[in-house]
Amino acid sequence: MEKTEKTYEQLLARIRELEDENLSLKTIVPSSNGETVSVPDAFKPIFDKAQATVKDYFKNLKLFPEKGTIEINDQRYVLVRASALSYEFFNNIKNMYLNKGEEEAFAIGRNFLFDIGHVLGMEDAKRFHEKMNLQNPIEKLSAGPVHFAYSGWAFVDISPESSPSPDENFFLKYNHPYSFEADSWIKSGKLSKFPVCTMNAAYSSGWCQESFGIPLTAVEITCKAKGDENCTFIMAQPNRINEFLDKEVSKNNIKVKPEVPFFFERKKIEEELIKNQQLLNTAQKMAKLGSWEFTIADENLIWSDELYSIYQIDKNHANSNELYKVYLSRLTEVDQQVLFQAISSAINEGKEYTIKHIITLPDGSAKWILGTGVPIKDADGKVIRLMGIGQDITDSILQQDKLQLNLKEKETLLKEIHHRVKNNLQIISSLLNLQSSVIDDEKVKGLYNESQNRIRSMATIHEMLYQSNDIAKINIRKYIESLFEQLCQVMLPKDKEIVSLFNVPDFYFSIDTAIPLGLLINELFTNSFKYGLAVNTKTIIEVDLKKVDGNEYSLLIGDNGVGFKENLPEYENKSLGIMLIHSLASQLDGEAIKIESDKPGAIYQINFSGI
């Protein structure tokens, strides 16, 4: 009995002991009375006050593991291992983004942590400003480093170089001697290639931004995790941070300039991306153009909204195979085979493709579609996916057909006009021929014949335009040959023989160039037939046409005839033909030059501009 009572007393004592331990765990008072922040003397009184207030705040720390909660001053907190938010975090990010490389993977992780840390700093600052009833920006700032220290982030040593003012001149420089992020790398025994104290920079910039009411960002310029002596930061407004950073890099001989994190810049970029996506969707809708992407590995097909609209396919066809089958059902068998071949070449040979086909819609109507596909390759050159567009070009096709019809009608009309002009010129030529038949004066009759030849030269141009597929251009080589044959028929005596040596490429001129040029050639040919027929030998007429530069041409026409008569200079000054030659050359923005030569005959060089 006595033994039982003794055991009972021991059990009660143990229960009281455990209750006392539990009570001590529920209320933990920080044991240190040392400084939690180092600041210039000018700010020390303000920060001392903040230290006392924040220390008092952290006195009431309660742990309730049976409820899974930690409370400080009735606010719930969570404990997270430091390495999980730094070394281990970045190591996992690097493994997740192996294909992007270590530097880009690190940037992705840093951006993620910075955004979280910046928001945490802003929200914690709001809470403390309200609780401590702080109004002055410096007072608001003072609670941040102290809270920073008590919550295990880092100790803050603010440099005297700092000038925290609520304007664009804001500048804060500080060290974190015991940064949790750098410490996690050091304890892992690993060195980083980049500064790692991302959340420290983010939290402090978020707190200061809320305290001063201006956008701020912070960048770590040296880091213990990469072997530097200190974890040093600077903070400033986003539009001036690079200015301050350049000075620090130069002053401290930092070899690689750290990248500046911009919380608000990324937000703006996200907003711009959303805006651009909306613009793209609107543009696609207006252009009746949709985009698509096909991943080869999992055969996943993704369409933009506009493609569903173009093909009139229900968006509920979310399954790639089903979607593709519905799309194929809109095509003819021939177009299906063309598409299969194009896709096969894109995947197996890496060839881009552009195809045009007709689709038949459920209501029986048809659309013209222009489709393109571009293969996307991996680092090894293997095609891993296809991207492309599909555009409804029905309106464009119909408009083109209408334009072609209108153009054909206009071409027919213009050809008819040329034909009628040619006929009218032939009528005029016939009237002149009738009139000349009753004239006895050979000189006057000759003038009639020359006028007829000029009219024929113009009629020939209109006849060629009427017969040509291109009613806007004249083949000058064919025209010169035709004109020469006509003049041979009407001007060459039966007892004379003439040889043509033409070096004329297939140059094409508009009617504005062809008519004055044709008349000019007609006059020079006529002069050769009248004055250049050789005696006791074959007459040779040479024509050489070449392009000099751009739209500039040179025409050389000559013969081996008897040349000008002795009284010809006087005649040349008064001759209608010679006057026409110079006048027509002027119309062509050129000049006619008589080439002097010891050889018999006459040679003219015409320099002109052709269109």
PyMOL commands that set and color helices and strands:
alter all, ss='L'
color gray80, all
select helices_A, chain A and resi 2-26+41-59+82-85+87-96+98-100+102-132+137-150+180-188+198-212+224-226+241-251+263-287+305-311+320-329+333-349+394-437+442-467+476-491+511-531+568-574+576-587
alter helices_A, ss='H'
color red, helices_A
select strands_A, chain A and resi 37-38+61-64+69-72+75-77+156-158+172-175+217-222+232-236+289-295+300-303+353-360+366-377+383-392+474-475+498-503+508-509+539-549+552-559+591-595+603-609
alter strands_A, ss='S'
color yellow, strands_A
deselect
rebuild
show_as cartoon
